Amino acid sequence: MPKLHVKVAPGVGGKIPSSSTDANRGNKIQGTGRTRSTVNRIQMYKTKAHKRDRKGKIIEGAGDLTSRTPEVGAGRIAPNRRWFGNTRVVKQQELSEFRDAVAKVSHDPYSVLLKRRKLPMGLVAETDKNRDGARLQLLETETFEDTFSKKKWRKRPKLGNGDLGELARTADERGQHFETSTADTRLKDHVERDEDRDRCFDKGQSRRIWGELHKVVDSSDVLLQVLDARDPAGTRCEWLESHLKKEAAHKHLVFILNKCDLVPTWVTARWLKVLSKDYPTVALHASVKNSFGKGALITLLRQYKRLHDDKKSISCGLIGYPNVGKSSVINMLKGEKVVNVAPVPGETKVWQYITLFKNVFLVDCPGIVHESHSNSESDSVLKGVVRVESLKDTSPVFVPAVLKRVEDKYITATYGIRDWSDPDDFLTKLAKKTGKLLPKGEPNHDATARKVLHDFIRGRLPWFVTPPDPRETENEEQDTVEATVDQDLSKLRSSKQFDNASDPSLAVSQVSKSESQQTLNPNSDAADLEWDASDEDDLEEIS
Ligand SMILES: Nc1nc2c(ncn2[C@@H]2O[C@H](COP(=O)(O)OP(=O)(O)OP(=O)(O)O)[C@@H](O)[C@H]2O)c(=O)[nH]1
């Protein structure tokens, strides 16, 4: 039988000590993993702060409590992370995996992060702060060893400023930068910059309107940004989107592509594809009697309510450019006229609350235009931001812009005139045809131009901004919907055809479900099933 050689650690009497807290066990014996210094430290913590005799009387230590007893040695208490509340130690790798996972989810418009308060979101947000330069990016510029280990070489923290004078200068510069970037001063600069510009072109930019917008944003859980299907990119407020991402990431943003009855099917379908990459998008024709997309929108709102089950009710704010149809969307959802609608911008003056269901409220907002949009005068008029009646002069720029956007064949189809040489000739011919004449039979160019502008804004003259081709950016398969490129625009105004105008399924994409995530799907049947029984009336109304 082979002899067993046992290597004995230097212990008392040459034996292997049995206790793992015996300092004589030597370094890292037989898988215990405790070094001599660790064992010594643990035993140090065992030293009690004070000793008591059999009767419980303190006889050693705690000199402050019993001044008559001698102070012998100081007791130590082992540190415990439970002192700091509900904490957990995570490794660097775990943290970066968590950051990546949460960043991925929070950038996906179809995933909703629930129970944010239970997740250490600060750890994710920290990276963004770093990016802004608000914090020093220590670990991005130096290695962990150089920064924190025992071998760290840097003795003083990097303050970014050498002396007090430099600090004061930096603070001054930052203060000036802040002032110039606030909305009020931007508006002031804007007016000062362009004093000749008529004030009517600054509609939707006043402090009062922006105050109303912030009230709506603050009080809403879901924000419905209404876009005009004829020019979605031109009526989109990107500033507000980035503001929401930064300041209120927990609020949900949804695009509503309204007035899709005024554009061909393929245009709606393409815009849906383009916009739904950024946010859930629903195509809509906001009309009380003859609507399109109402069911999809209501289902989506229900899903948001389900996500916020902890709340009694949710509020959905309607925001967007003036005259895009925010109030019309509310009337459509309610199925009756509850708020004023007008074919002129600025009809909604203040925010207003409307009850959609007992636990879903709608908030109407006046139309807003962000100063960064830098609309030219003709842009403002053609987007319907400015009331045509308030224009001092109509013909010089606006009518040529209309003639540029609308194809000749549609102008001929609408007005029955053809072969005009220039905008003036066009106005003369139209004035004669419609009987808009001044004394002595002179054609009234001003009145005719106003009529053309009204027709353009209200959708009588068909036009749209061509959407970007999704195939240009990503090699997508041939889309069958696009075979209808040459569809006759005039036919599309009949609502029957527009029942197929857009495929609401384009407005969603599937994502995997997990504990803290849920999928949004406007067409989800499950959402209907889980809806309150008390809402059955609404269901009937939708069907
Ligand atoms: N063809 C068509 N017209 C629409 C649609 N939705 C709204 N409109 C018209 O657009 C005009 C403006 O609608 P409003 O609902 O008052 O627009 P708003 O965004 O509330 O306007 P502000 O009060 O300026 O903010 C009205 O004449 C509506 O009839 C739509 O889906 N199709």
The ligand as an SDF file (V2000), in Angstrom:
LIG
                    3D

 32 34  0  0  0  0  0  0  0  0999 V2000
  -58.8770   66.3800  -44.5030 N   0  0  0  0  0  0  0  0  0  0  0  0
  -58.6500   66.3560  -43.2070 C   0  0  0  0  0  0  0  0  0  0  0  0
  -58.7430   67.4810  -42.4870 N   0  0  0  0  0  0  0  0  0  0  0  0
  -58.5080   67.4340  -41.1580 C   0  0  0  0  0  0  0  0  0  0  0  0
  -58.1580   66.2250  -40.5100 C   0  0  0  0  0  0  0  0  0  0  0  0
  -57.9680   66.5030  -39.2000 N   0  0  0  0  0  0  0  0  0  0  0  0
  -58.2060   67.8240  -39.0390 C   0  0  0  0  0  0  0  0  0  0  0  0
  -58.5430   68.3970  -40.2150 N   0  0  0  0  0  0  0  0  0  0  0  0
  -58.8650   69.8040  -40.4490 C   0  0  0  0  0  0  0  0  0  0  0  0
  -57.7480   70.5970  -40.0570 O   0  0  0  0  0  0  0  0  0  0  0  0
  -58.2030   71.8420  -39.5500 C   0  0  0  0  0  0  0  0  0  0  0  0
  -57.5320   72.1280  -38.2210 C   0  0  0  0  0  0  0  0  0  0  0  0
  -57.9990   71.2210  -37.2550 O   0  0  0  0  0  0  0  0  0  0  0  0
  -57.8680   71.4940  -35.6840 P   0  0  0  0  0  0  0  0  0  0  0  0
  -58.2940   70.2450  -35.0100 O   0  0  0  0  0  0  0  0  0  0  0  0
  -58.5400   72.7530  -35.2890 O   0  0  0  0  0  0  0  0  0  0  0  0
  -56.3040   71.6730  -35.5650 O   0  0  0  0  0  0  0  0  0  0  0  0
  -55.4530   72.0190  -34.2510 P   0  0  0  0  0  0  0  0  0  0  0  0
  -54.1700   71.3010  -34.3910 O   0  0  0  0  0  0  0  0  0  0  0  0
  -56.2490   71.7500  -33.0190 O   0  0  0  0  0  0  0  0  0  0  0  0
  -55.2170   73.5560  -34.4610 O   0  0  0  0  0  0  0  0  0  0  0  0
  -54.7820   74.6630  -33.3540 P   0  0  0  0  0  0  0  0  0  0  0  0
  -56.0140   74.9710  -32.5960 O   0  0  0  0  0  0  0  0  0  0  0  0
  -54.2640   75.7700  -34.1630 O   0  0  0  0  0  0  0  0  0  0  0  0
  -53.7330   74.0510  -32.5100 O   0  0  0  0  0  0  0  0  0  0  0  0
  -59.7200   71.7360  -39.4430 C   0  0  0  0  0  0  0  0  0  0  0  0
  -60.2750   72.4150  -40.5490 O   0  0  0  0  0  0  0  0  0  0  0  0
  -60.0100   70.2660  -39.5710 C   0  0  0  0  0  0  0  0  0  0  0  0
  -61.2470   70.0190  -40.1840 O   0  0  0  0  0  0  0  0  0  0  0  0
  -58.0380   65.0350  -41.3150 C   0  0  0  0  0  0  0  0  0  0  0  0
  -57.7070   63.9410  -40.8590 O   0  0  0  0  0  0  0  0  0  0  0  0
  -58.2890   65.1590  -42.6380 N   0  0  0  0  0  0  0  0  0  0  0  0
  1  2  1  0
  2  3  2  0
  2 32  1  0
  3  4  1  0
  4  5  2  0
  4  8  1  0
  5  6  1  0
  5 30  1  0
  6  7  2  0
  7  8  1  0
  8  9  1  0
  9 10  1  0
  9 28  1  0
 10 11  1  0
 11 12  1  0
 11 26  1  0
 12 13  1  0
 13 14  1  0
 14 15  2  0
 14 16  1  0
 14 17  1  0
 17 18  1  0
 18 19  2  0
 18 20  1  0
 18 21  1  0
 21 22  1  0
 22 23  2  0
 22 24  1  0
 22 25  1  0
 26 27  1  0
 26 28  1  0
 28 29  1  0
 30 31  2  0
 30 32  1  0
M  END
$$$$
